[in-house]
Amino acid sequence: DCHYLHREDAEAHDILLCLQTGKDRDDPKRLRFRTDQLYLRSPQEMKELFRDQPEAIRNTILIAERCNLQLELNPTNVHLPDYPLPEGYENPKEYLRYLANRGLAQKYPKVTPAIEERLGYELETIEKMGFSGYFLIIKDIVDTAKAQGIPVGPGRGSDSGSLVAYALGITGIDPLKYDLIFERFLNPERVSMPDFDIDFGDTKRDRVIEYTVKKYGKESVSQIITFGTMAARAAIRDVGRVLKIPYSDVDRIAKLIPFGSTIKEAMDSVVELRALIESEERYARLIEISKKVEGLARHASTHAAGLVIAPGALTEYVPLFKSPDDLVSTQYAMESLEDLGILKVDFLGLRTLTVIQETVQLLRGDAIDLDIEKVPLDDRKTFNLLERAETVGVFQLESAGMRDILKKLRPSVFEDLIAVLSLFRPGPLGGLDRNEFISRRHGKKKVTYDHPKLEPILRDTYGVILYQDQVMKIASAIAGFSLGEADILRRAMGKKKLEVMDEKRIAFVEGAKKRGVDEGSAQKIFDLMVPFAGYGFNKSHSTAYALISYWTAYLKANHPIQFMASSLTSEMGDSDKLNLLVAEAKRMGIRILPPDINKSHYSFSPEDGGIRFGLGAVKNVGRGAVEEIVRARKGGEPFQSLFDLARRIDLRTANKRAIESLIKAGAFDSVDPRRATLFTSLDRAFEKGIAARREREKKQASLFGALSAEDLGEQYLVVDDWSLEEVLSYEKEALGFYFSGHPLDRF
């Protein structure tokens, strides 16, 4: 990782090596270079060094000629693993066509010629680009996940625009119903692989990866590397630490660098920074070295979702990397893998899908059989909830900004929800603000179009360009661009590629003039498209995620107790979010019953019209401890005392620290509300519990079966109860928030 390009850069790279290995410069065990000769010498220097052995110089040419590694950088020449075809099918094209047509007949009661034409066009495009096998591989993974009860999202990114993906069951959004564009996902003019990003329930995502590895072989499947690089501020802080400059000084310097600026840009533009650096020599040295390491790789890590699948051993295609914790990933990052044509898929864990699945399971326990994919999309209760913006816990709609838009927009149909998810973006409306869109939606302002040809494209969004798809359609309708060419234009606009934009502007204006649009109007429309191409939302993604938002809103509106119980369970590791959801449940009139060793389970659970607090949300109490308590409880009577619990559970699994936290959380209150006494008596209870276990192991438990607690010496060390302040303080320690009250309540 250390590239010694110049002899004088040796110190900078020595510091970088310290950062990459996590060692200080004075650490005797750290890697170090004891020479300043590690740099790329010129041919003249090499000839001088080896003047007595000229054959060594000649041999470098022979070695170079033998090391003839050729990397074919062609993202369309995809190295796909072989998908096993059923008998009767000669190639992936045939089988994909069969599955797509069969799925189409199942999705649509009547397959019209227009639907057949769209499917045929997509299949032809997929076949020409050589991606038939890719679709079959993704379908197999999604089908297997669903068969194993792993929740799968209805779509993510642009894949919802594919009718083939919908017919195969990969996505759950009808692209025809919502006017979604296939070319936003795949088109031959963009020359790149289609990108399937698939959401799975977060707790079961690993099972999908396990299946993929088992199906295609451990040697053929790997995760993907990512590189953390040294940004300007990080470089200064890290180098300052290695140079042992006080943190306060380094932090002061780093904060003077604007976000997104390089060190050089900051030095040129921030007068205060320049003056500070010039004030001390060590600061100047800090900046000089930081500039040299800025932008270099600091560390390697694993991509959160990416997976690659090769048709054989991955080592035949890419070099591999093993992390210190033995995780294997590619040495090439995401973009390089795409250039090489290596199949890449993104398997993402989405917590909300787990919440939905667990809510449905809780409903099943109450004899309510609900298929979330078949709930009506015009449920009045759901839209009333959305109009009131009571969306804490609702996917994508929890933030204050989203709730503000909901209150103003007052969504009444599913299409409104698609727009809401697209509106809350950093500047999606360009020159128009969100209030302008909302005013047009409610008829308070007149809907206008810059050209009559824009009306059919922008009618659903009241004359405003909201989606990237609309930019593509405008380029097609006004200038005659193919949707593939229009997608290239959209990407160039979004990435501010000025050369491509200038070239496309000329083509756009010429095409518009041929279709009767004058040059002035064409230029105006082109300029109108530019900001939206970058900030507008992908409608396919927005539609798929709007569906997940609707599902969660539907569950909250119609089955609030089960939904909030599942939501609370999903956030057990985040006490701030847990506190927010507890407050929301109380606002909804749902009682949150306290944790109880005789009634609580690991998860939050519906009980008597309320929600019983889950023991898994108590700090220091792991799943193993809770399962041990529940096991002992199921095997006999409810626990009668702290001593009774200590005798009946395995104290190696549910240890003292866990029981302490349960006492502080109030989980023993139904047995004995004297929390201070129980806490003080815990050591004695554990001594008796351990003694009882030893007797059981000697098979002598029956000798004590009839003895009373007093006879067994199970006597509490009675002390004064904790004050209210102490009770609340311990609750906050155990739960992360105040549960039974608040210290300020009395004021």
Salt bridges, closest charged atoms under 4 A:
ASP9 OD1 - LYS292 NZ 3.23
GLU11 OE2 - ARG25 NH1 3.49
GLU11 OE2 - ARG285 NH2 2.24
ASP14 OD2 - ARG25 NH2 3.08
ASP14 OD2 - ARG30 NH2 3.19
ASP26 OD2 - LYS244 NZ 3.71
GLU45 OE2 - ARG7 NH2 3.91
GLU48 OE2 - ARG51 NH1 2.55
GLU122 OE2 - ARG118 NE 2.75
GLU124 OE2 - LYS128 NZ 3.32
GLU127 OE2 - ARG97 NE 2.59
ASP140 OD2 - LYS215 NZ 3.68
ASP143 OD2 - LYS139 NZ 2.83
ASP179 OD2 - LYS473 NZ 2.23
ASP195 OD1 - LYS344 NZ 3.29
ASP199 OD1 - ARG156 NH1 3.09
ASP206 OD1 - ARG205 NH1 3.94
ASP238 OD1 - ARG241 NH2 3.82
ASP238 OD2 - ARG298 NE 2.54
ASP249 OD2 - ARG282 NH2 2.97
ASP251 OD1 - ARG237 NH2 2.73
ASP251 OD2 - LYS255 NZ 3.08
ASP268 OD2 - LYS264 NZ 3.22
GLU280 OE1 - ARG282 NE 2.76
GLU288 OE2 - LYS292 NZ 3.73
GLU338 OE2 - LYS344 NZ 3.73
ASP369 OD1 - ARG364 NE 4.00
ASP371 OD2 - LYS374 NZ 3.98
GLU387 OE2 - ARG380 NH2 2.94
GLU390 OE2 - ARG388 NE 3.06
GLU390 OE2 - ARG587 NH1 3.75
GLU398 OE2 - LYS577 NZ 3.32
ASP404 OD2 - LYS408 NZ 3.22
ASP416 OD2 - ARG441 NH2 2.66
GLU436 OE2 - ARG440 NE 3.25
GLU436 OE1 - LYS445 NZ 2.99
ASP450 OD1 - LYS524 NZ 3.27
GLU485 OE2 - LYS504 NZ 3.42
ASP487 OD2 - ARG190 NH1 2.75
ASP487 OD1 - ARG490 NE 2.90
GLU510 OE2 - LYS513 NZ 3.49
GLU519 OE1 - LYS513 NZ 3.86
ASP527 OD1 - ARG505 NH2 2.68
GLU571 OE2 - ARG351 NE 3.18
GLU571 OE2 - LYS577 NZ 3.41
GLU584 OE2 - LYS556 NZ 2.67
GLU584 OE2 - ARG587 NH2 2.88
GLU607 OE2 - ARG612 NH2 2.74
GLU628 OE2 - ARG631 NH2 2.59
ASP644 OD1 - ARG647 NH2 3.87
ASP644 OD2 - ARG648 NH1 2.94
ASP650 OD1 - ARG652 NE 3.03
ASP669 OD2 - ARG675 NH2 2.62
ASP672 OD2 - ARG674 NH2 2.83
ASP683 OD1 - LYS656 NZ 2.28
GLU697 OE2 - ARG693 NH1 2.92
GLU714 OE2 - ARG647 NE 2.50
GLU725 OE2 - ARG746 NH2 3.60
GLU731 OE2 - ARG675 NH1 3.14
GLU733 OE2 - LYS664 NZ 2.61
